[in-house]
Amino acid sequence: MINERYFAAWIPRLALWINQGKTSYLMVHTPDNRQAPALARSLYARLAEACSLPPLGDFPGESQASLF
């Protein structure tokens, strides 16, 4: 996945902030946002390897195929 190299730089920084007790927010977007949940899950999984994180729940509308 092409975004993995962009995420790699953020993993140590996010893990540091989380371990310092800070709350971080990172928004993942794609042109149509269909891939955004999978990208966010991928980033979260890599971050969970670097620091202790709770399981990630479902995103609102993640299993919804379309609005209409």
The 8 nearest C-alpha neighbors of each residue, nearest first, counted from 0:
[[1, 2, 3, 4, 38, 41, 5, 6],
 [0, 2, 3, 4, 5, 6, 38, 7],
 [3, 1, 5, 4, 0, 6, 38, 7],
 [2, 4, 6, 5, 1, 0, 7, 42],
 [5, 3, 7, 2, 6, 1, 8, 0],
 [4, 6, 2, 3, 7, 8, 9, 1],
 [5, 7, 3, 9, 4, 8, 2, 10],
 [8, 6, 4, 9, 5, 10, 3, 11],
 [7, 9, 6, 10, 5, 11, 4, 12],
 [8, 10, 12, 6, 7, 11, 13, 5],
 [9, 11, 13, 7, 12, 46, 8, 14],
 [12, 10, 14, 13, 9, 15, 8, 49],
 [13, 11, 15, 9, 14, 10, 16, 8],
 [12, 14, 16, 10, 15, 11, 9, 17],
 [13, 15, 17, 11, 12, 16, 50, 10],
 [16, 14, 18, 12, 13, 17, 11, 19],
 [15, 17, 19, 13, 21, 18, 14, 12],
 [18, 16, 14, 20, 21, 19, 15, 13],
 [17, 19, 15, 20, 16, 14, 50, 21],
 [20, 18, 16, 17, 21, 15, 14, 22],
 [21, 19, 17, 18, 16, 22, 15, 23],
 [22, 20, 17, 16, 19, 23, 18, 15],
 [23, 21, 17, 20, 24, 16, 19, 13],
 [24, 22, 21, 25, 13, 17, 16, 20],
 [23, 25, 26, 22, 13, 27, 21, 17],
 [24, 26, 27, 23, 39, 13, 9, 42],
 [25, 27, 28, 24, 39, 35, 23, 29],
 [28, 26, 35, 39, 25, 38, 29, 36],
 [29, 27, 35, 32, 26, 30, 34, 31],
 [28, 30, 32, 31, 35, 34, 27, 33],
 [31, 29, 32, 28, 33, 34, 35, 27],
 [30, 32, 29, 33, 34, 28, 35, 36],
 [33, 31, 29, 35, 34, 28, 30, 36],
 [34, 32, 31, 35, 29, 36, 30, 37],
 [33, 35, 32, 37, 36, 38, 29, 31],
 [34, 36, 32, 38, 28, 37, 33, 27],
 [37, 35, 39, 38, 34, 40, 61, 33],
 [38, 36, 40, 39, 34, 35, 41, 33],
 [39, 37, 41, 35, 40, 36, 34, 42],
 [38, 40, 36, 42, 41, 37, 35, 43],
 [41, 39, 43, 37, 38, 42, 44, 36],
 [42, 40, 38, 44, 39, 43, 37, 45],
 [41, 43, 39, 45, 40, 44, 46, 38],
 [42, 44, 46, 40, 41, 45, 47, 39],
 [45, 43, 47, 41, 46, 42, 40, 48],
 [46, 44, 42, 48, 47, 43, 41, 49],
 [45, 47, 43, 49, 48, 44, 10, 42],
 [48, 46, 44, 50, 49, 52, 45, 51],
 [47, 49, 46, 45, 50, 44, 51, 52],
 [50, 48, 46, 47, 14, 45, 51, 11],
 [51, 49, 47, 14, 48, 52, 46, 18],
 [50, 52, 47, 53, 49, 48, 18, 46],
 [51, 53, 47, 50, 54, 46, 55, 43],
 [52, 54, 55, 51, 47, 56, 50, 43],
 [55, 53, 56, 52, 47, 44, 43, 51],
 [54, 56, 53, 57, 43, 40, 52, 58],
 [57, 55, 54, 58, 53, 59, 40, 61],
 [56, 58, 59, 61, 55, 60, 62, 36],
 [57, 59, 61, 60, 56, 36, 62, 55],
 [60, 58, 61, 57, 62, 63, 56, 36],
 [59, 61, 63, 62, 58, 64, 57, 65],
 [62, 60, 58, 63, 59, 57, 36, 64],
 [61, 63, 60, 64, 59, 58, 57, 65],
 [62, 64, 60, 61, 65, 66, 59, 67],
 [65, 63, 62, 66, 61, 60, 67, 33],
 [66, 64, 67, 63, 60, 62, 61, 33],
 [65, 67, 64, 63, 60, 62, 61, 33],
 [66, 65, 64, 63, 60, 62, 61, 33]]
